[in-house]
Amino acid sequence: MVFRPQKTNFQLKIVENIHTLSIWANNPWRRYSLSLIILLIGYFLGSSLGMVSAVVELMDPLAAFLSAVFIEILIVLRRNFRFERKKKFLVLLLDSLRLGLFYGFFTESLKLL
């Protein structure tokens, strides 16, 4: 017998906020502007993680491992939310964050050449 985990008040509030944000983003300009903001945040995170790990030089393997784990978590979340119609906006935001991270890592790798 499989038990489903209990939904806590925190989880319900997070889902409610994401649903409210997706209703607010029905306008295409709002949706794409928020997607662009998330993409730039991902780029900032990717480039800053690359810079910090390059300066310290001791954390290169650890930073690469954490980056790979974080991107894999984003991929798993996208796979879980892909078929739910109500969460298409969340999938768009996850893809924007992942693309920003990849772009930040890529530009940092070109700086290190």
N, C-alpha and C positions, 0 to 999 in steps of 0.2 A: 504494500500500500504506500503510495507516494503522497506526501504532504506538501502542499504549496506554502511557501513562506508567507507570513503575515505581512500585510501592507501597513507600514507605520505611518504616523501622521506626517513625518518628514517626507517620506516618499510620495504621499498624496499631494503635499504642497508643491513639491518639485514638478510633478506631472501637471498639476493645475497651472503653475507658472509657465511651463512650456506650451501648454494648450492656449493660454491667454496670449502669449507671444506669437503663436502661429495665427491666431485670429487677428491680431494687430497687423501682421505681415501679409494680409490678403492682398494688399496693394503691391503690384510688382516692384515699384520703386523702393518701397520699404524693405521688401524681401531681399532684393539684390544689394541694397546698401548695407543691410545687416550682414549679408553673406560676405560682402567685401570687407567689412570691419573685422569679421571673424578670420578671414583669409589673412589680413594684415597682422592680426594678433598672433596667428600661427606662424607667420613669417618672422615676427619679432621673437617669438619663443624659440624657433629653430635656429635663428642666427645668434641669439644670445647664448643658447646652450652650446653652440659650436665655438663661440668666442671664449666662454668661460672654461670649457674643457681644454681648449688649445693653450690657454694661459697657464693653467694649473699643471698640465702635462701628466699628472698622476691619475687623473680621472677619465682618461680617454676610453679605456675599455668599459668602465662603469657607465659613462655617459652614452656610449653607443648601445649598451645593453638596455638602459632605461629608455632611450629613444625608440629602439625596436619594440620593446614591450608596450610603450604608450601607443605607437602606431598600430600594433596588432590589436590592442584593446579597441581602438577606434574602428578597425576593420570588423571586428566581431560585433560591436554595437551597430554598425551599419547593416550588417547581415541580419541582425535580429529585428531592426526597425524597417527593413526594406519593404515588406509586404503589407504593412499597416498603413492604411490611407491617411489616418489622422497624424501620422508622424513623418510625413514626407518633408516637412519643413526642417525637422530635426536631422533628417538624413542629409539635406542640403547643407546645414550648418556643420555637420560632422565631416562631410566631404571638403568643405571650404577650409576647415581647420587642418585636415590632413594634407591638403594641397599646399597650404601655407607652410606647414612644417617641412614638407619635401622641398619646397622652393628655398626655404631658409637654409636647410642642410646643404642643398646643392650649391648655393652661392658661397657658403662658408667653405665648402670643399674646393671651390675654384680659387678662393683667396689663399688656401694653404698650398696650392701648387706653386 
